[in-house]
Structure formats: C-alpha cells, structure tokens
C-alpha cells in the first residue's frame, strides 16, 4: 500500500482547502441511522440500519438500549457520541448510558439509550448516532 503525505487537501478548482489534520482528527468516524422498532432478528442486527458509515451491526440490549458495533475499531474510547431519536407522536430525549470508565464506550463499540421525556426507555423509529474523534 502506498502512502500519500500532504499538508493540505484542496478542491479541484483550488478555491477551497483544509489542513489534512482536520480530515484525520475532525471527521465523523462512524454514524448510523436506524429503526429501533425493528425486530432485531438475529441480534445483533443489520436489518434495522437505514444508512451508516463504519457501523457493522447494532445489538439491542433491551428497550431503548443499543450497542453500536464499528466495522473498523477506533484507536481508543476517547471519542464523542452524539445522537437524536424521534418517533411519530411522542417527544423523546437522548442520553448516553454511561461514561467511558464504566465500559460503555470502547474502541469497537458504543452503548447508547433513548427514552421519552418522562423518562421511560423507548424504541424510536428514527434513531441516529454519530461518533467523532
């Protein structure tokens, strides 16, 4: 495999550029949009995934509780997880289950949950997760 070493990447017209470190360190490392009301059979599932990047499958641990498995592992568990969840008629909130030191974020997966505003764990039809490092 060859390696290309550059300081800046530019568009074809040369009118816009970005430092390579921005691409390497500032890009989304994984993202997924999935239907959490899916049957998840088998579990972990790929059938619930609507679209994704660097996500191999999703494990449903219980209602509103999911482990997102990465296709290519991240260097470590020092990353940021953001997300949103919605369904047809109920307001929902988003939360990460636990901090890194409890093992819910690893280089190969992250565990997240969704809940209604009451809060009650809930499966949502449109759940999105993005991972930045």
C-alpha positions as CSV (number, residue, x, y, z in Angstrom):
1,X,0.0,0.0,0.0
2,X,1.3,3.5,-0.8
3,X,1.1,6.5,1.5
4,X,0.4,10.0,0.3
5,X,1.8,12.7,2.6
6,X,0.4,16.2,2.2
7,X,-0.3,19.1,4.4
8,X,-3.4,20.4,2.8
9,X,-6.3,19.0,0.7
10,X,-8.0,21.3,-1.9
11,X,-10.9,21.0,-4.2
12,X,-10.3,20.6,-7.9
13,X,-10.8,24.3,-8.6
14,X,-8.2,25.2,-5.9
15,X,-10.7,27.7,-4.3
16,X,-11.2,25.8,-1.0
17,X,-8.8,23.8,1.1
18,X,-8.5,22.2,4.5
19,X,-5.5,21.0,6.6
20,X,-5.1,17.2,6.5
21,X,-5.2,17.1,10.3
22,X,-8.8,18.4,10.1
23,X,-9.8,15.5,8.0
24,X,-7.9,12.9,10.1
25,X,-8.8,14.3,13.6
26,X,-12.1,16.2,13.0
27,X,-14.1,13.9,10.8
28,X,-17.0,11.7,11.9
29,X,-15.5,8.3,12.5
30,X,-18.9,6.4,12.4
31,X,-22.5,7.2,12.1
32,X,-25.8,5.3,11.8
33,X,-29.5,6.0,11.3
34,X,-31.7,3.0,12.3
35,X,-35.2,2.0,13.1
36,X,-35.1,0.8,16.7
37,X,-38.6,-0.7,16.5
38,X,-37.2,-3.3,14.1
39,X,-37.4,-7.0,15.1
40,X,-33.6,-7.2,15.5
41,X,-33.5,-10.8,14.3
42,X,-30.9,-12.0,14.5
43,X,-29.5,-9.9,17.3
44,X,-27.1,-8.1,16.6
45,X,-28.8,-6.9,13.5
46,X,-28.1,-5.2,10.3
47,X,-31.7,-5.1,9.1
48,X,-32.6,-2.2,11.4
49,X,-29.9,0.0,9.7
50,X,-31.3,2.5,7.2
51,X,-27.9,4.1,6.4
52,X,-24.5,4.1,8.0
53,X,-20.7,4.6,7.8
54,X,-18.3,2.4,9.7
55,X,-21.1,0.5,11.6
56,X,-21.2,-3.2,11.2
57,X,-24.3,-4.0,13.3
58,X,-26.5,-3.0,16.2
59,X,-27.1,-5.1,19.3
60,X,-30.4,-4.5,21.0
61,X,-29.8,-5.0,24.8
62,X,-33.3,-4.1,25.7
63,X,-36.0,-1.5,25.2
64,X,-34.2,1.8,24.3
65,X,-30.8,0.2,24.9
66,X,-28.4,-0.4,21.9
67,X,-24.7,-1.3,21.3
68,X,-23.4,0.2,18.0
69,X,-20.6,-2.0,16.7
70,X,-18.0,-0.4,14.5
71,X,-16.7,-2.0,11.3
72,X,-13.2,-0.6,11.9
73,X,-12.3,0.0,15.5
74,X,-11.3,3.4,16.7
75,X,-7.9,4.0,18.3
76,X,-9.4,4.1,21.8
77,X,-12.6,5.0,23.7
78,X,-11.8,8.7,23.9
79,X,-14.4,9.9,21.5
80,X,-17.6,11.9,21.4
81,X,-21.0,10.3,20.8
82,X,-24.0,12.5,19.8
83,X,-27.4,11.4,18.7
84,X,-31.1,12.0,18.3
85,X,-34.2,9.9,18.4
86,X,-37.7,10.6,17.3
87,X,-41.0,8.8,16.5
88,X,-44.3,9.8,15.1
89,X,-46.1,11.3,18.1
90,X,-44.0,11.2,21.3
91,X,-41.2,13.5,22.4
92,X,-38.0,11.7,23.2
93,X,-34.7,12.6,24.8
94,X,-31.3,11.3,24.0
95,X,-28.7,10.1,26.5
96,X,-25.5,8.1,26.6
97,X,-25.9,5.3,29.1
98,X,-22.7,5.7,31.0
99,X,-19.3,7.4,31.0
100,X,-16.2,5.8,29.4
101,X,-14.8,4.4,32.6
102,X,-17.9,2.1,33.0
103,X,-17.0,0.4,29.8
104,X,-19.9,1.5,27.6
105,X,-17.6,3.2,25.1
106,X,-14.8,1.0,23.7
107,X,-12.7,1.2,20.6
108,X,-15.0,-1.3,18.9
109,X,-18.5,-0.2,20.0
110,X,-20.6,2.3,22.0
111,X,-23.7,1.8,24.0
112,X,-26.5,4.3,23.9
113,X,-30.1,4.6,25.0
114,X,-33.2,6.5,24.2
115,X,-36.1,7.5,26.4
116,X,-39.3,9.5,26.5
117,X,-39.2,12.8,28.4
118,X,-40.7,11.2,31.5
119,X,-38.0,9.4,31.2
120,X,-39.1,5.9,30.1
121,X,-36.9,3.7,27.9
122,X,-38.4,3.7,24.4
123,X,-37.7,2.3,20.9
124,X,-37.8,5.0,18.3
125,X,-38.5,4.7,14.5
126,X,-35.7,7.2,13.6
127,X,-32.6,6.9,15.8
128,X,-29.3,8.5,14.8
129,X,-25.8,8.2,16.3
130,X,-22.6,9.9,15.3
131,X,-19.1,9.3,16.7
132,X,-16.3,12.0,16.5
133,X,-12.7,11.6,17.5
